[in-house]
């Protein structure tokens, strides 16, 4: 499954990462139809991807596969890997010397997406991952909101998908058992959290499940009759009672009796403790960053950034608290109740206000504005306990959903007011909503380039957007700017702890202790974050790597253009081709600068 969700703690489940081909780094493509062979290969890749992952199709608004669930069997996996390797051979065989530059870019990015799919497939994460953030007990429940029902045909498709949900859960169980037989198993903490989620779900009557909610909504319009409405409700009730609930009960039983007793303890949480994991981690680094970076290099970069940012925090802390001592600044931020929210409504209201200000400021940093709006939504109760502090969900291309900034309002007294604005700017505007909505609205590009791309570009832009907000004066005051630095420290810390756990064998507690000593985020967020890095190796590296690249390119543009530098034009170039690899982005900016200087 691939849910296109972008998280502050991780756009939840952002599985949009790809690997940019290092041998293809031409200038930015122009709009146009493209060379027929390249166009056909790109279209084939995207069509087959939608067929293989109908949940991803539903999420982006492609409604053709709403009656299907993904096939998670070993046979389907083998077919998909063979298909991808065969497609890669055909893509790599295209003579790039005969292509226009725009088609060279598309071909290189297509190779990158295929390589990323193959790397993830070869790593077999599905054979051991038990995920409190994006497992079936969360992702499947979200479908009730994502899959819009407006016609009886929509209802029939949903009922068919719901009937297939139970067998898909059984396929997930079989994958975990196969992994267990090979010595691959989840961490104990992840299993414990998922068991708690399942207990909470299974304790509720069917009528209170999110999967039952679509049948309770009023359905009017052409084709809807009383018989249709009753039939729809009966179909969902039968699917939940006869298929989904029993499958979740089996899932819980297997986790409790087979997986949990053999789960990895807190001392062995890194990927190097999973058979094949030591070889897999470098491939995942390439997937999420699109750069040939080693764990050592990334770890050292994180340590250096932590030291640099401590200095910035000390200078601003002296202005606010009259102390330069980092530990004292952190203590004051974390111990003053006035700096935290009191109610869920306050958390949501702060997000709404920040989004309104940044929306009004869009013409100041963009020449091309996204047409699709962004809204604020609360993360649902069934997922909030193990969810990151926020995530962004892209608009549906069929127009049924706007972009949405989902904010976690649980435990408001643990959520700092001073971090709320930088969080909103990252997830919505100027951050993920701007980048993703613009990508979806691009013309003259293959579909895959509008909807997927390199994690370092997506999350790097979101992180960079926090500094755009500062440049525009969108932060309310010094405390909110300190919140911006708090998030910057958090992203630098990710470089240290992700590599620490997966390359150097750090324990879970060592990672938690490092973030608590060197960042300013609250304890509950630290724990949630570390658990996310354990289950999603290398993804968290993308934020700082991508932001660093964009800042470097901007500095070069400012140096070369001087007074002619226009941040709106720069941002339009950065965002104008979708979520490209970092090598391609470098070439795009270089080409643009050459044109402007010329």
KARA-V641287 format. One line per field, one symbol per residue. psi: psi as a letter, one per 40 degrees, with the letter a starting at -180 (. if undefined). burial: + if it has 16 or more other C-alpha atoms within 10 Angstrom, else -. A space follows every 50 residues. Layout:
psi=???
burial=???
This chain:
psi=ihhghhide..cggfeiihhheehfiiiiiiidihddddddddddddddd ddgddddddeehedfeeiiiheidddddddddddddddddddehhdeeii ddddddddddddddddddddddefdeeehhhedeidedddddddddghhd iddddddddddddedddddddddddddddddeehiiiddddddddddddd deeiiddeideedddeihhiahdhiddddddddddddddddddddddddd dddddddddddeihieefeideehhedddddddddddddeigiidddddd ddddddddddddddddddddefiehddddddddeehdeeiididdddddd ddddddddddedeeeidhiidhiiihiihideeddeiidiihhiiheeee hiihhhhheifdeehhdeeddddddddchebdddddddddeiieiiddee diahdddddddddddddddddefeidaddddddddddddddddddddddd dddefiiddddddddddeaeiiddddddddddddeghededddddddddd dddddddddddbeehhddddddddeeeagiidddddddddddddddd.
burial=++++++++++++++++++++++-+++++++---+---++-++--++--++ +++++++++++++-++++++++-------++--+--++--+----+---- ++++++++++++++++++++--++++++++++++++++++++++-+++++ -+-+++++++++++++++++++++++++++---++++++++++++-++-- ++---+---+++-++---+--------++-+++-++++++--++++++-+ ++-++---++-+++---+++++++--+--++++++++++++---+--++- +++-++--++--+++++------++++-++--++----++++-+--++-+ ++-++--++-++--++++-+-+-+++++++-++++++++++++++++--- ++++++++++-+++++++++++++++++++++++++++++-+--++++++ ++++++++++++++++++++---++---++++++++++++++++++++++ ++++++++-+++--++-+++++--++++++++++++++++++++++++++ --++--++------+-++-+++++++++++++++++++++-++-----
